[in-house]
Amino acid sequence: MSGFDHESFWSARYRDAGEDYLFGTAPNKFLASQAERFGAGMQVLSVADGEGRNAVWLAEQGCAVTATEISPVALEKAAKLARARHVAVDLVQADILNWAWPSEIYDAVVGIFIQFATPEERVRQLAGMKQAVKPGGVLLLQGYTPKQLEYRTGGPSAVENLYTEAMLAEVFGDWEIALLREHEASLAEGAAHAGLSALIDLVAIKPSTAFRQ
């Protein structure tokens, strides 16, 4: 995918949705199921957040939310959603594959269906996400497994972009893995994620400074 224009691709998709939200306006179900991990005053980063559904929900939990997104079209729609729901979100236009990731400033970093990176790009992306979490903080991911290619109800078409339990266990082997599971469930997240899907969930906790090697 070298040279692929992510901004143009995603802006076109969000623009084509018109007034509708491509992935809906409700939060991702897995993220909402982890609500007890979020609370007032937490600093949270939502990565490649799209049209704002997850960042806005996080802000409704009382979190101070920063949301990155490469598409200005999506950011405009996210701002509109935040205004409608009466919350504030710090919206940042950024290409997360070429971004100066902050270091250890977020209590939580969230990545929901961010699998349009090649394996080489994913190494940098996940390293950046890990870097951004404070010691003792949490990182949450939901994505698709290779079985998703049988369902074709969302996600990338390249099998190498998809997550496996073994791959995530290796990447986060130096953290405490609180949850890592592959499963199948029906999604109803706008027009883009609809139907039976092959999913993987991760909740990983960064070691506190005292316990890091």
C-alpha positions as CSV (number, residue, x, y, z in Angstrom):
1,M,0.0,0.0,0.0
2,S,3.0,2.2,-0.4
3,G,2.0,5.6,-1.8
4,F,-1.7,5.0,-1.1
5,D,-3.6,8.3,-0.5
6,H,-5.4,7.5,2.8
7,E,-6.8,11.1,3.1
8,S,-8.4,11.1,-0.3
9,F,-9.8,7.6,0.1
10,W,-11.4,8.2,3.5
11,S,-12.6,11.7,2.6
12,A,-14.4,10.3,-0.5
13,R,-16.1,7.6,1.6
14,Y,-17.2,10.1,4.3
15,R,-18.4,12.6,1.7
16,D,-20.3,10.0,-0.2
17,A,-22.3,9.2,3.0
18,G,-23.7,12.7,2.8
19,E,-25.5,13.7,6.0
20,D,-25.5,10.2,7.2
21,Y,-22.6,8.8,9.3
22,L,-20.8,6.0,7.6
23,F,-20.4,4.0,10.8
24,G,-23.3,5.5,12.7
25,T,-23.3,7.8,15.6
26,A,-23.6,5.2,18.5
27,P,-20.3,4.1,20.0
28,N,-18.7,0.9,19.1
29,K,-20.3,-1.9,21.2
30,F,-17.0,-3.3,22.5
31,L,-15.9,0.2,23.6
32,A,-19.2,0.8,25.3
33,S,-18.9,-2.5,27.1
34,Q,-15.7,-1.2,28.7
35,A,-17.4,1.9,30.1
36,E,-16.1,1.1,33.7
37,R,-12.6,1.8,32.5
38,F,-13.4,5.4,31.7
39,G,-14.3,8.3,34.0
40,A,-14.2,12.0,34.7
41,G,-10.9,13.7,34.1
42,M,-9.2,10.9,32.2
43,Q,-7.1,11.9,29.3
44,V,-8.0,9.7,26.4
45,L,-6.8,9.5,22.8
46,S,-9.0,7.9,20.1
47,V,-7.0,7.0,17.1
48,A,-8.3,7.3,13.5
49,D,-11.6,8.2,15.1
50,G,-13.6,8.8,11.9
51,E,-16.8,10.9,12.2
52,G,-16.6,11.1,16.0
53,R,-18.9,8.4,17.3
54,N,-16.4,7.0,19.8
55,A,-14.7,10.2,20.8
56,V,-18.1,11.8,21.5
57,W,-19.1,8.9,23.6
58,L,-15.9,9.0,25.6
59,A,-16.4,12.7,26.2
60,E,-19.9,11.9,27.5
61,Q,-18.2,9.7,30.1
62,G,-16.4,12.8,31.4
63,C,-13.1,12.1,29.7
64,A,-10.9,14.8,28.2
65,V,-10.7,13.4,24.6
66,T,-8.3,14.0,21.8
67,A,-9.3,12.4,18.5
68,T,-7.0,12.0,15.5
69,E,-8.4,11.6,12.0
70,I,-6.8,12.0,8.6
71,S,-9.9,13.1,6.8
72,P,-11.0,16.8,7.1
73,V,-14.5,15.7,5.9
74,A,-14.7,13.3,8.9
75,L,-13.5,15.9,11.3
76,E,-16.2,18.3,10.2
77,K,-18.8,15.7,10.8
78,A,-17.2,14.8,14.2
79,A,-17.4,18.4,15.2
80,K,-21.1,18.6,14.2
81,L,-21.8,15.4,16.3
82,A,-20.0,16.8,19.3
83,R,-22.0,20.1,19.1
84,A,-25.2,18.1,18.8
85,R,-24.3,16.0,21.9
86,H,-23.1,19.1,23.8
87,V,-19.6,17.8,24.5
88,A,-16.1,19.0,23.7
89,V,-13.5,16.9,21.8
90,D,-10.1,18.1,20.7
91,L,-10.1,17.1,17.0
92,V,-6.7,16.8,15.4
93,Q,-6.1,16.2,11.7
94,A,-3.2,13.7,11.6
95,D,-1.9,10.8,9.5
96,I,-1.1,8.3,12.3
97,L,1.3,6.5,10.0
98,N,3.5,9.6,9.9
99,W,2.8,11.3,13.3
100,A,5.0,12.4,16.2
101,W,3.3,10.3,18.8
102,P,3.2,11.9,22.3
103,S,4.9,10.1,25.1
104,E,3.1,8.7,28.1
105,I,0.4,11.4,28.4
106,Y,-2.9,9.5,28.0
107,D,-4.7,7.4,30.6
108,A,-6.2,5.4,27.8
109,V,-5.6,5.0,24.0
110,V,-8.4,3.6,21.9
111,G,-8.2,2.1,18.4
112,I,-11.4,0.8,16.9
113,F,-11.2,-0.8,13.4
114,I,-7.9,0.9,12.4
115,Q,-6.7,-1.9,10.1
116,F,-5.9,0.0,6.9
117,A,-2.1,-0.2,7.6
118,T,0.3,-2.6,6.0
119,P,2.2,-4.9,8.4
120,E,5.2,-2.6,8.2
121,E,3.1,0.4,8.9
122,R,1.2,-1.4,11.7
123,V,4.5,-1.9,13.6
124,R,5.0,1.9,13.8
125,Q,1.3,2.5,14.5
126,L,1.0,0.1,17.4
127,A,4.4,1.2,18.8
128,G,3.2,4.8,18.7
129,M,-0.1,3.9,20.5
130,K,1.8,2.1,23.2
131,Q,4.2,5.0,23.6
132,A,1.3,7.4,24.1
133,V,-0.1,5.5,27.1
134,K,0.9,6.5,30.6
135,P,2.4,3.9,32.9
136,G,-0.5,2.1,34.4
137,G,-2.8,3.3,31.6
138,V,-4.9,1.1,29.2
139,L,-5.0,0.5,25.5
140,L,-8.1,-0.9,23.8
141,L,-8.3,-2.3,20.3
142,Q,-11.1,-3.9,18.4
143,G,-10.5,-5.2,14.9
144,Y,-11.2,-8.0,12.4
145,T,-9.5,-11.4,12.2
146,P,-8.7,-13.1,8.9
147,K,-12.0,-15.0,9.0
148,Q,-13.7,-11.7,8.3
149,L,-12.7,-12.1,4.6
150,E,-15.4,-14.9,4.5
151,Y,-18.1,-12.5,5.7
152,R,-17.1,-9.3,3.9
153,T,-19.3,-7.2,6.2
154,G,-16.7,-4.5,6.7
155,G,-13.0,-3.9,7.0
156,P,-10.0,-4.3,4.6
157,S,-9.8,-6.9,1.9
158,A,-6.1,-7.6,2.6
159,V,-5.6,-10.5,4.9
160,E,-2.2,-9.2,6.1
161,N,-3.9,-6.1,7.5
162,L,-6.0,-8.2,9.9
163,Y,-5.3,-9.2,13.5
164,T,-4.8,-12.5,15.1
165,E,-4.7,-13.4,18.7
166,A,-1.1,-14.6,18.4
167,M,0.0,-11.4,16.7
168,L,-1.5,-9.1,19.4
169,A,-0.3,-11.4,22.2
170,E,3.3,-10.9,20.9
171,V,3.0,-7.2,20.4
172,F,1.6,-6.7,23.9
173,G,3.7,-9.4,25.5
174,D,5.4,-6.8,27.7
175,W,2.1,-5.5,29.0
176,E,-0.6,-7.0,31.2
177,I,-3.2,-8.4,28.8
178,A,-6.6,-8.0,30.6
179,L,-8.6,-9.3,27.7
180,L,-7.8,-10.9,24.4
181,R,-10.4,-12.8,22.5
182,E,-11.5,-13.7,19.0
183,H,-15.2,-14.1,18.5
184,E,-18.0,-13.7,16.0
185,A,-20.9,-11.2,16.4
186,S,-23.3,-9.2,14.4
187,L,-22.5,-5.6,14.0
188,A,-24.9,-2.8,13.2
189,E,-22.6,0.3,12.9
190,G,-23.9,2.4,10.1
191,A,-23.8,1.1,6.5
192,A,-20.1,0.2,6.6
193,H,-20.2,-2.3,9.4
194,A,-23.3,-4.4,9.1
195,G,-23.8,-8.1,9.6
196,L,-22.0,-11.1,11.1
197,S,-18.3,-10.3,11.7
198,A,-15.2,-12.0,12.8
199,L,-13.8,-9.8,15.6
200,I,-10.9,-9.6,18.0
201,D,-10.9,-7.5,21.2
202,L,-7.9,-6.4,23.2
203,V,-7.5,-4.6,26.6
204,A,-3.9,-4.2,27.6
205,I,-2.5,-2.4,30.6
206,K,0.9,-0.7,30.5
207,P,3.2,-1.7,33.4
208,S,3.7,1.0,36.0
209,T,7.2,2.6,36.0
210,A,8.2,0.6,39.0
211,F,7.7,-2.7,37.2
212,R,9.0,-2.0,33.7
213,Q,12.3,-3.6,32.7
